[in-house]
Amino acid sequence: MDDQLLQIRRAFGILFVLVSVAVSVASTLSLMISLQNYPMFWYVIVWIASFGIPFGAYFAKSRAKLMMIRQRMKNSVSWPIPVKAVNGLCWALPFALIGIFPSMIQYLILFGIGLGNLSTYIFMRKFSGLANNEQLMVGSVSLVFVAVAIQIDNTIFLHNQPFAVFLSRILIAISYAMGGIFALLSRK
């Protein structure tokens, strides 16, 4: 593999691992906040800090990595408009459906992450000639985890919505961790 493509893949690996860490920390703190009945603004603080601190620290030290990530993301700029629209819907529609089906939030988030990453992988491969296998892994694992979350929520956490949402967030973190580790260990 071209050295630059390998460096971009590794930058995405770090990005995915950072997402995993941020989601895990924010999910754990959010669960603790919900169990203590703290005001809602604490959730906002927790989520912003959980993402802002690790991402800010990493990208402040390595602006070159941020540029590599932006470079790979720019590959979608040349896609046909209908393809961009489909890709956008794959990412946005499951999240938009949360407003209609709030009781299914944990499944819709997993589904959105899975469908969004999988569609981006497919379109990147077809229209940009890039096989971002770490993104395929995140998307596929997230979609499989929808079924896992449904099964666990309907048995163990049937009457405990906060823990069901926590579980789905941890499954998202696992998906991103797997994709990130795969990218970091990739030789091609």
N, C-alpha and C positions, 0 to 999 in steps of 0.2 A: 504494500500500500504506500502511496505517496506520503512522505513525511508530514506534509501540511495537513492532509486529510486525517492522518493518525492523531496529530495534535488537536485538530478540531474535535475528533471523536473523544479524546481524553478530556477536553474542556467540557463537552457535554456530559461526560461521565461524572466529573466533579459537580456540574450543575445539578444533575439528577440526584447525586448523593446529598448535596446541600438541601434540595427540595425534601428528600426523605427525612433528614435530620430536623428541618424546620417544621414539617408536618407532624412528626412524632412529638417534638417538644410542645408545639402549640396545642396539639390534641390532648396531651397529658395535662397541661396547665388549664385548658378549657374545661376538661372533665372536673378537675379540682374546683374550679370557679363555680361550675354548675352545682356541684354537691354542697357548696357553701352559700349558695344563693347570692353571690355578689352581683352588683349592678352590671348591666349589659356592656357598658363602655369598657370594662376590663377585658372582655373578649377581643375587642378591637386592638387594645394595647398589646395583649398577648400575641395576637397573630401578626401584627406589624413588627413587633420586636423579634419574634421568632424567625421571621424571614429577613428582616432588615439587618440584624446584627451579623449573621453568618455571611449573607450575600454582600453586605457592605464591607465587611472585613476582607473577604476573599477578593472581590473585584477592585477594592482600593489598592491592594497590593499587586494585582495582575490585570491591568487594563487590556493587555494583549489578549488574554483569555476572553474577555468580554467582546473584543473585536472579532475573534474567531467564531464565537457563538452568533453574533450578528451576521457574519458572513454566511454561515450555513442557513440561517433563517431567511436571508435575502433570496435564496434559491426559489422560494415560492412566488416572488414578485413577477416572474416571467410566465407563470401558469395562466392558462385561459381563464377568463372571468367566471364561467360556470364551474370550473374546478375549484377556484378560490371560494366560491359561494358554497359548494358542497362541503368543502373542508371546514369552512366557518360554521356551517350548520352542525357538522359532526361534533365540533367543540361546544358550541353555544346552546343547541337545542336541549340536551339533557339538563343543563343548568337552568335554562328558562323554565323547563317543566317542573322544577322544584316549587315554583310559585303556585302551580296548579295542584301538585301532588306533594305537599310538604311532608307527609308521613313516609314518603319514599326517598327522602333526602339522601340517606346513606347509599342507596342503590344507584340513584341518578348521578351522584358525584363519581362513583366508581365507573359507571357506564360512560359518563362524559370524558373522563380521563382515558379510559380504554378506547372508546370510539375515536376521540380526537387524535390520540397518538397513532392509532392504527391507520386512520385515513391519511394522516400526514406522511406516515411511512410509505404507504401505497403511492400517493401522489408524488412524493420526492423520488421514489424509485422510477416511476413511469415518466415523469416530466423533467426531472433534473438529473436522472441517471445515478442517484445516490442510494446506497443500501444502508440506511441508518438502523442497523439491527438492534441497537439498544432501545430505539423508539418502538420497534416492533415488539420487543420483549415487554416494555412497560405497558403498551396497549393490550397485548394478548393476556398478560398476567392479570391486568385490571379487569378485563372482561370475564376471565375465569373466576376472579374473586367476587364478582356480582353473585354468582351462584353460591359460592362459599358463604358470603354474608347473609344471603337469604336463608340458607339452611341453618346457620348458627343463630341468627336473629329469631327464627321461628321455633327454636328449641330452647337454647340457653337464655337468651335475652328477650324472650317473648314479651315480658312486661317491664322492660327496662330500656326505654328509648335512649337515654344518655349513653349507656354502655354500647348500644347497637351502633350509634353514630360514631363513638370512639373507635369501635372495632373497624368500621369501614375506613376511617381515616388512617388507622394503623395499616390496613391492607394496602391503601394507596402508598403509604410510606415504604412498605415492603416492595411494592411494584417498582417504584422509582429507585430504591436501593439496588434491586436486582439489575435493572437496566444500567444504572451508574457503574456498578461493579463490573458488569459485562464489558462496558465501554472502556473502563480503565485497564482491564486485563487483556483487551483485544490486541492482537498482533497485526490484524489486517482490517 
